[in-house]
């Protein structure tokens, strides 16, 4: 039996559970969607149905995609008796920024495990982490963060506190529900656009894979077989992204009690924009950053969204998408990283 959810018909119990799942209200939703007509013209494709979904404007803690995931990770029932939020990331972690902002909003202590040395003059997200009152614990390398997370949590418990450990990027089955919900939101918005195209292609930056996994779960629940999700890697290989995305999406599906088949053929990861490594810009990402700024007034970041935009531009120039497609750039925010 169908139920009315999100303003349109939802045909599964899993979609109903998703819409009713406990969460904390942080984001300004729905985020806007608008055309990128000037960019399309600059790329020589004025007829291409090219749009941007502005999750850069989720608002809380300077916005970005991490806000949606934390709404589920920080649901009220998970915060009972909690005194401290603990998570980890890089020196310019967007996830750490939003976690620290959430702790400040909730009146909780926050500890961030950050790889790399303490900066002499913090800038960008590193400055915001400290401005928001987070305690910074540094470790030498990225691979040291998980062990230190557990060690810091144990220390807080010994002090009589009650920590909640949030995995890196909130890229968990629970966190992915934020982007399953975003999938529903996006395709509701698109249903109010031009007539449905032969294919909708969504480009999104991908690293810890929670956003891409949530989108996959969402289109699977909605049974959208004419969608291609392109995850543009910031660091990992194509195979790693696709495998991790499917794992997280399956965890999210299990939480919803949904045992249907994920539309795994609708996910395409690409790693040709990584360049020399994580956080290091390329000539293509620098060009994408300039084009989005100069033609659309949109600010990208060098680590994630500029590389995702470079992937989108490459597909347009090489004919991987065409005028029969609708192309959506999911802007996941992260602009404080530009100011470093």
Buried (B, 14 or more C-beta within 10 A) or exposed (E): EEEEBBEEEBBBEBBBBBEEBEBBEBBEBBBEBEBBBBBBBBBEBEEBBBBBBBBBBBBBBBBBBBBBBBBBBBBEEBBEEBBBBBBBBBBBBBBBBBBBBBBBBBEBBBBBBBBBEEBEEBBBBBBBBBEBEBBBBBBEEBEBBBEBBEEBBEEBEEEEBBBBBBBBBBBBBBBBBBBBBBBBBBBBBBEEBEEEBEBBBBBBBBBBBBBBBBBBBBBBBBEBEBBBBBBBBBBBEBEBBBBBBBEBBBBBBEBBEBEEEBBEEBBBBBBBBBBEEBBBBBEBBEBBBEBBBEBBEBBBBBBBBBBBBBBBBBBBEEEBBBEEBBBBBBBBBBBBBBEB
